[in-house]
Amino acid sequence: MSTAAQPGRTALVLGGGGVTGIAWEIGVLAGLRAVGGPLAAALDAPALVVGTSAGSVVGTLVAAAADRGPDWDLADALAAQRAPSTTELPRAVDLDALFERMTATTTTDPRAARREVGELALGVDRAVSADRRAAVAARLPVHAWPTTPLRVTAVDAHSGEVVVHDAAAGVELDDAVAASCAVPGVWPVVRIGDRDLMDGGVASLCHADLAAGYDHVVVLVPFPAAGGTGLRSLDDELADLRTTGAGITVVGPDPDYLAGPGRAALDPAGRSAAADLGYRLGRTIGQAPT
């Protein structure tokens, strides 16, 4: 891929953050769109969408909507996040303990560290795989790859290799998104071809490096994107992007989100509050002078 900036082209990068992260990202985008302005206009027709974990769901929504043109809106998606009923499968998870377990590796080699996390992922019972895939599919507005370029990330649980799926990969969209959302220790790995795949967030919460070559990169990340042995930090990825001359906008979580629904990112009960906080933030950003 060329690393030269392509004038006028905006890439949207959507990071991981659980089911409340999905709601937060939708809220931010809806808030931006409600206010309007240059940033909202750029995101109406992104040249590329990169989605990791929660971001793969919202990325599918944005790319599919962009296919429909400038008249698309987020009203239905926002209403769905605010509704008490949901097809999400609940999981009571101590996120701090899970993150500590995922980062407590015995090696300084990134891929080897991810292989250790893969052992955790491979230990999850696959009996719920069909139900989990159906729950992920229910999140998506379409089940075929959009025309707007969309890249969805995952990690091979055996090799630790980052795997990027797009429309040319010959993989069903529902499977690609389910793999990207397969949190180690929580959800089973997703078998695609001869690979067992886990959450793309194991290698990077954003994979912003996949947006190299675009004039402007907008990153939405509902979870602090610090790094670790096998986990590349957003700061490192942005430093690389800046060397290409890209303009960068990062929208991260505010304290209210982190202290509230962000603390239980896999709990569907937090979706409405997350959507509202994201919407408030999106409106605030949209109204800020540039």
C-alpha positions in Angstrom: 0.0 0.0 0.0 1.3 3.5 -0.8 2.3 5.6 2.1 1.9 8.9 0.3 -1.0 11.0 1.4 -3.9 11.0 -1.1 -5.4 14.5 -1.0 -9.0 14.9 0.0 -9.4 11.3 1.1 -10.6 10.6 4.7 -10.1 7.3 6.4 -12.3 6.5 9.5 -10.7 4.2 12.1 -13.1 2.7 14.7 -11.6 1.0 17.7 -12.6 -1.8 20.1 -14.6 -1.3 23.3 -17.2 -4.0 23.8 -21.0 -3.6 23.3 -21.0 -0.3 25.1 -18.3 0.8 22.8 -20.5 0.1 19.8 -23.2 2.3 21.3 -20.7 5.1 22.2 -19.3 5.2 18.6 -22.8 5.3 17.1 -23.7 8.1 19.5 -20.5 10.1 18.6 -21.2 9.8 14.9 -24.9 10.7 15.4 -23.9 13.7 17.5 -21.5 14.9 14.9 -24.0 14.5 12.1 -26.7 16.4 14.1 -24.4 19.4 14.3 -23.0 19.1 10.8 -19.8 20.7 9.7 -16.6 19.6 7.9 -15.9 16.6 10.1 -19.4 15.2 9.8 -19.3 15.8 6.0 -16.0 14.0 5.6 -17.4 11.0 7.5 -20.5 10.8 5.3 -18.4 9.4 2.5 -15.1 8.0 3.9 -12.6 6.6 1.4 -11.8 3.8 3.8 -13.2 2.4 7.0 -11.1 0.3 9.4 -12.9 -1.6 12.1 -11.6 -3.5 15.1 -13.8 -5.5 17.4 -16.7 -3.1 18.3 -15.4 -0.9 15.5 -16.0 -3.7 13.0 -19.7 -3.5 13.8 -19.9 0.3 13.5 -17.6 0.2 10.5 -20.0 -2.0 8.7 -22.8 0.4 9.5 -20.9 3.4 8.3 -19.6 1.7 5.1 -23.0 0.4 4.2 -24.6 3.8 4.9 -22.0 5.6 2.8 -23.0 3.3 -0.1 -26.5 4.8 0.1 -25.2 8.4 -0.3 -25.7 11.6 1.6 -29.2 11.0 2.7 -28.4 8.3 5.2 -28.9 8.9 8.8 -28.1 7.2 12.1 -31.5 7.5 13.7 -32.4 3.8 13.6 -29.0 2.7 14.8 -29.1 5.2 17.7 -32.6 4.2 18.6 -31.6 0.5 18.7 -28.8 1.2 21.1 -31.2 3.2 23.4 -33.9 0.4 23.3 -34.0 -1.9 26.4 -34.5 -5.0 24.2 -31.5 -6.5 22.6 -30.2 -9.6 20.9 -26.8 -9.3 22.7 -25.7 -12.3 24.8 -24.9 -11.0 28.3 -21.5 -11.8 29.9 -20.5 -10.9 33.4 -16.8 -10.1 33.0 -14.2 -8.4 35.2 -12.5 -6.3 32.5 -9.6 -5.3 34.7 -8.8 -8.9 35.6 -9.2 -10.0 31.9 -6.9 -7.3 30.7 -4.3 -8.1 33.3 -4.5 -11.8 32.3 -4.1 -10.9 28.6 -1.1 -8.7 29.3 0.7 -11.0 31.7 2.8 -12.7 29.1 6.1 -14.5 29.6 7.8 -13.1 26.4 9.0 -9.8 25.0 8.2 -10.9 21.4 4.8 -9.4 20.2 3.6 -12.4 18.2 4.7 -14.9 20.8 2.8 -12.8 23.4 -0.3 -12.9 21.2 0.1 -16.6 20.9 -0.1 -16.9 24.7 -3.3 -14.9 24.6 -4.5 -17.3 21.9 -4.2 -20.1 24.3 -6.7 -18.3 26.5 -9.0 -17.8 23.5 -8.7 -21.4 22.4 -9.8 -22.5 25.8 -13.3 -21.1 25.5 -16.0 -23.7 24.9 -17.2 -23.5 21.2 -20.7 -24.8 22.1 -22.0 -21.3 21.9 -20.4 -20.5 18.6 -23.7 -20.6 16.6 -25.6 -18.4 19.0 -22.7 -16.0 19.2 -22.5 -15.7 15.4 -26.2 -15.0 15.3 -25.9 -12.3 17.9 -23.1 -10.6 16.0 -25.0 -10.9 12.7 -28.0 -9.2 14.4 -25.9 -6.2 15.0 -25.2 -5.6 11.3 -27.3 -3.7 8.9 -26.1 -5.7 5.9 -24.6 -9.2 5.5 -22.6 -8.6 2.3 -19.5 -6.5 2.0 -20.3 -2.8 1.3 -18.9 -1.1 -1.8 -17.2 1.5 0.4 -13.8 0.0 1.3 -14.0 -1.7 4.7 -11.1 -3.5 6.5 -11.9 -5.7 9.5 -9.1 -7.0 11.7 -8.6 -10.2 13.7 -5.7 -12.2 15.1 -4.8 -15.8 14.4 -5.0 -17.5 17.8 -2.3 -20.1 16.9 0.3 -17.9 15.2 -0.4 -14.5 16.7 -0.5 -13.0 13.2 -2.8 -10.1 12.4 -5.4 -11.0 9.8 -7.2 -8.3 7.8 -10.4 -9.1 5.9 -12.0 -7.0 3.2 -14.4 -7.5 0.3 -11.6 -9.2 -1.8 -10.8 -11.8 0.9 -13.6 -14.2 0.0 -14.8 -14.3 3.6 -18.4 -13.8 4.7 -18.8 -10.4 6.4 -20.7 -11.9 9.4 -17.8 -14.3 10.0 -15.2 -11.5 9.7 -17.0 -9.3 12.2 -17.6 -12.2 14.6 -13.9 -13.0 14.5 -13.0 -9.4 15.1 -15.3 -9.4 18.2 -14.1 -12.7 19.7 -12.8 -11.5 23.0 -10.3 -14.0 24.4 -11.5 -15.8 27.5 -15.1 -14.6 26.9 -16.2 -15.7 23.4 -15.0 -18.7 21.3 -12.6 -18.3 18.4 -14.1 -18.1 15.0 -13.0 -20.7 12.4 -12.4 -19.1 9.0 -10.7 -21.4 6.4 -7.8 -23.1 8.3 -7.5 -20.4 10.9 -8.9 -20.0 14.4 -9.3 -16.2 14.8 -9.8 -14.1 17.9 -10.4 -10.4 18.6 -8.4 -7.9 16.5 -8.0 -5.9 19.6 -5.4 -8.4 20.9 -2.9 -6.8 18.5 -4.2 -3.2 18.5 -7.3 -1.6 19.7 -7.5 0.5 16.5 -5.0 -0.7 13.8 -4.8 2.9 12.6 -1.7 1.9 10.6 -4.1 0.4 8.0 -5.1 4.0 7.2 -1.6 4.9 6.0 -1.8 6.7 2.7 -4.9 8.8 3.4 -5.0 12.6 3.6 -7.0 12.7 6.9 -7.4 10.0 9.4 -10.3 10.2 12.0 -10.0 7.7 14.9 -12.9 6.9 17.3 -11.7 4.8 20.2 -14.0 4.2 23.3 -11.3 2.6 25.4 -7.8 3.9 26.4 -5.5 2.5 23.7 -2.4 1.9 25.6 0.1 -0.7 24.4 1.7 -3.9 25.8 4.0 -6.6 24.7 1.6 -8.0 22.0 -0.6 -4.9 21.8 0.5 -1.9 19.7 -0.4 1.5 21.2 -2.4 4.0 19.3 0.3 6.6 20.0 2.8 4.5 18.1 0.4 4.0 15.2 -0.3 7.7 15.0 3.4 8.6 15.1 3.8 6.4 12.0 0.9 8.0 10.3 2.2 11.5 10.9 5.4 10.7 8.9 3.1 10.3 5.8 1.8 13.8 6.2 -1.7 12.7 7.3 -3.9 15.0 9.2 -5.2 13.2 12.3 -8.3 13.6 14.5 -8.7 11.4 17.5 -12.0 11.2 19.5 -11.5 9.3 22.7 -13.7 8.6 25.8 -14.5 11.3 28.3 -14.4 10.7 32.1 -18.1 10.2 32.4 -18.0 7.3 29.9 -15.0 5.7 31.5 -16.5 5.9 35.0 -19.9 4.7 33.7 -20.7 2.3 30.9 -17.1 2.0 29.9 -16.3 0.1 33.1 -18.6 -2.7 32.0 -18.0 -2.7 28.3 -19.5 -6.1 27.7 -22.7 -5.5 29.6 -25.6 -4.8 27.2 -27.4 -2.9 30.0 -25.0 0.0 29.5 -25.7 0.6 25.8 -28.3 3.4 26.3 -26.1 5.4 28.6 -23.1 4.9 26.3 -25.1 6.0 23.3 -26.2 9.2 25.1 -22.7 10.0 26.3 -21.3 9.5 22.8 -24.0 11.7 21.3 -23.3 14.4 23.8 -19.6 14.2 23.0 -20.2 14.2 19.3 -22.3 17.3 19.5 -19.7 19.0 21.6 -16.9 18.2 19.1 -19.0 19.2 16.2 -19.7 22.6 17.7 -16.1 23.3 18.7 -14.3 25.9 16.5 -11.7 24.4 14.1 
